[in-house]
Every structure is written in C-alpha cells, then in structure tokens.
Amino acid sequence: MSDWTAGYVADIGYTYGYYSELNPLHLRFAFLSAGLAEPNVRVACELGFGQGLSANIHAAASITKWYGTDFNPSQAAFAQELAQVSGSNAQLFDEGFAEFCARSDLPDFDYIGLHGIWSWISDENRKTIVDFLRRKLKVGGVLYISYNTQPGWAAMVPMRHLLTEHAEIMAAPGRGIVSRVDAAMDFAGKLLATNPLYARANPQVVERIAKMKEQNRNYLAHEYFNRDWHPMPFAEMAEWLAPAKLDFACSAHYLSHVDVVNLTEEQQTFLKEIPDVMFRESVRDFMVNQQFRKDYWVKGARTLSALDRIEHIRQQRVILVVSRADVSLKTKGALGEAKMSEAVYSPILDTLAGHSILTVGQIEQEVASRGISLGQVVEALMLLTHMGVLTAVQDAESINKAKPHVDKLNLYLMSKARSSNEISYLASAVNGGGIALGRFQQLFILAIRLGKTEPAELASFVWNILSAQGQKIVKEGKTLETVEDNLAELTAQATTFTKQQLPILKALQVA
C-alpha cells in the first residue's frame, strides 16, 4: 500500500491559521523599502495551503486569481468549500507537489507563496518545486517563502530528533499522533528535570520545551514530528533557488527592515563593510540568531530610481486598524524591548486616528511641520504594520470588486463561529486580506447583520447560541455559572465592541 503522506503528519488537520505575508499587497511596502519595483500581481499560487484560509481570504478580498494545492484531501475539501461559498473562483486542488506541478492547465504566475512548507518536505519535493518556479513564475514574478533556518535552530535539532524518536519507538501501537506528542513532551520534561549537561549547555531548549507544552498539539505535530525536517541556512536556500533564476529581494518580515531595533551600531557598521549582499544576510542571521526566515525572492529584480521610489512610496495607502488609545509605543526586536520616539510616532498616529484611508504622502504633509522626514514616516509605518496597528490598503476599484465575495465568505465564517472558535479571522476588501477577530466579536457582527443594534441585544443573541450548546463563559479562569452573570459579561463585551471595534470594522468594510 502506497504512503500518500510522504512522511508528513496527515492523521490530524493543520490549524486554521492566517498568514498576512502571503497577501501580495504585503510585498509592496517591503519592495519599496528595499528600492525595488514591485510586480502587479494578477495571478497567484499557494503551494501547501493547509486548511486554505489564507488562500481563500486573499482570493475573495482581491481581484487576484488564486490557484493552489494541499495533498491532504480533508483540508483541500474545506478550502474548496470556502472558494465555492465566496464565489472567488479560486482553483484549489488536493494534489501532491509532483502531480500539481505537472498539470498542463496552469497559467504562469506573478506570485507564488509557500508558508513553512519548505522545512518539512523531502529533497525530491524541493526539486519539484524549484523546477515549477523555473517554469511557471513569470519574469519579474515574486516568490514568498518562509522556513526554519540556522543558526537559531542549532541547539534544538538534537532535542527535536529525540522527540520524534520517542514518538516512533516508545509509543504504544495504535496510539494517535496527539497521544504520541503528549507522551514525547512528557518524556522531554522528565529528561530535562534530571539537569543533563545538554540542558546546561543549551538553557534555551528548556524554555522552548516549556513553551511547547502550552501550544496546540495539532501545531506541534506538524511543526516537529514530520519525517522530513530541515532547518536551512540562508546560503543553502540561495543554492536551491539558483536554478529557478531567483534573486533575494528582501525580507517579508517588516521588523527586519528596521535595523535600530535589531542590531547594535557596531553590528550595523560591521554589516555595511560586507560588499556581498548574500553573505551579508548569512552574517546577519548570526547576529540576531535567526530561527525563522520570511523572504521575498524575485525573478529579475528591478531597482527603482530614487525619484520613482519616493513617488511610489507616497502613493501607498494605509489605515489604522486599532484604537489610537490602544497603541503602545513599545516593540520588541532582536535587541529586546525598544521604545519608539513619541515625537515621531504620536503625530503620525494622531493623523491616522480617525481610521480614514490615507496615502503616505498625505501623512508626510501632515507631520512635516513637526520636522518628521519621509524616511521617518516610512520606518514608523513599517514598524506599526509589523505590530498589527496598521495595514496597507488596495485601490478603490479592487475594493469594490472584492466586496461581494468578502461578504459571502465572512457570513460563512461567522456562521461557523456559532459552534467553534477554530477560525479567528475574517476577510477585508480594504486590505485584501484577513483581520483577526475572536469568536464573540464575529458573533456580534453576525447579530448586527440580522438587525440587532444594542449591546444587550448582541449579548442575548450570543448567549442563546452558547446556552443551546451547554457552553458558558470562562472569565479569569472561572466559569460563570448563572444566566445573569453570563449575560452581564457578554453585554460588557458587546458595549466595548460597539464603541471601540465596530467603527474600525466598518472602516475596513468587515461590519
């Protein structure tokens, strides 16, 4: 009997994650920051889409035509269901990479994305993907790829091997993967409790195992317990992608574009003295102990002139997606916690506080009297986007065309929230991507769509759903037992929602 899983964990589904870096709109600001011309993405592909939430949100919320595959049939079935509901016409398949990449009916792509897949597949599959990139990614097209990397994983490699060995050898026959993961994690804890020399030499492993015990078991199974698992140094990734004529463009991780929070002045000076761009990236990974890279590669990079770059940056549209009062002027980079300059960030945030869509040029004009330069505005906007405070906005025509598909998809996702909290995102036609929203917030929007307006009405709507399933709210670790207490808590949450979140969600055309 053939093993269609190819060593990949398939007896449990992957989590319902959403990854904003897969949004083609996300690459624009990163490319402009690096001084590169960004492509006009009209046809895109995601390889290994998991549950398909990202692919479907991006297909519904933009005018980009999406294709993709995931070898797990149950995950592909859910993804296809979402595509049918939204009417986005996304073409999503349940084929392995070899089968999908050999299809004769696929177009050439402006953009191809792989989130995390590269680290957990065989060399044979990697060769298939590289050949696909060579043949099907257009000249000027962009690859987004994220992967586990060295040196950040160096200390954990032996422990990961021990965990998988325990799951294979020590587990009782017939035990499912979640049970085997639990047993392996318990074993690791007992081992580390004996204070082995390995743990003393690598104290960060003890911290990582402690964090892993708190994480979703489905995630751990896919992250650590596949047959193939290869954290790859940046230079090795470059060697793999060379046959596809791909050059490194820039990081898709906006925080990596802001050196001041990641590198000391001495480190920045040291890196500037390295003339080779590729070797410089490898050295930088050692400076920040890089564990996971999120990168853009391009087939034929085009450098913008200084004038063109500035003009394109000024045209970029953005919107504030949280309440101005909730924005912290602290962030965390490789150097630890960093405090942002209030003199720079407060005027920018005040300009965006009304949740109107503004161009970078408009923001620049508003804060110019404070002595804030365009370069400072761009750095601030990138950092705020990384923090989830800000999001890029697509053009008005794309918003209008995507809105009907977004409404259909969101209605379906909110209906799912009646019985589950697994999916914590809705789509927005404004940013062409996803917006994080918890189960109760989704149900509040659903109630509003059904004509409810007052917080007490929203609370009653949600409580009727919960009580019918025998569910109660847990607050501060304690279950609220009475109807009155549950309604009071839901009313309080609904009041906060209508005052603070609802205006923002309306600006994003989610509510």
Secondary structure, DSSP 8 states (H G I E B T S, - for coil): ---TTTTS--SS-------GGGSTTHHHHHHHHTTB------EEEEES-TTSHHHHHHHHTSS-EEEEE-S-HHHHHHHHHHHHHHT---EEE---HHHHHT-SS---EEEEEEESGGGGS-HHHHHHHHHHHHHHEEEEEEEEEEEE-TTTTTTTHHHHHHHHHHHHHTS-TT--HHHHHHHHHHHHHHHHHT--HHHHH-HHHHHHHHHHTTS-HHHHHHHH-SS------HHHHHHHHGGGT-EEEEES-GGGG-GGGTS-HHHHHHHHT---HHHHHHHHHHHHT--EEEEEEESS--B--HHHHHHHHHH-EEEE-S-GGG--SEEEETTEEEE--HHHHHHHHHHHTT---EEHHHHHHHHGGGT--HHHHHHHHHHHHHTTSEEEE--HHHHHHHHHHHHHHHHHHHHHTTT--S--EEEETTTTEEEE--HHHHHHHHHHHTT--SHHHHHHHHHHHHHHTT---EETTEE--SHHHHHHHHHHHHHHIIIIIHHHHHHTT--
